[in-house]
Amino acid sequence: MMKFNDKIPKPAFNNFQFVNFTEIMKRDSSELAKETAFALAV
């Protein structure tokens, strides 16, 4: 998907970014910390 995003014609602004959900959820921390990290990344 990141390669797909790079090939989209560049608009005046780009709010379309990907967040690696799996990488965040694999972290060795509490569920609340994982959810918080995901929310901040989004």
Order of alpha helices (4+ residues) and beta strands (2+ residues): alpha-alpha-alpha
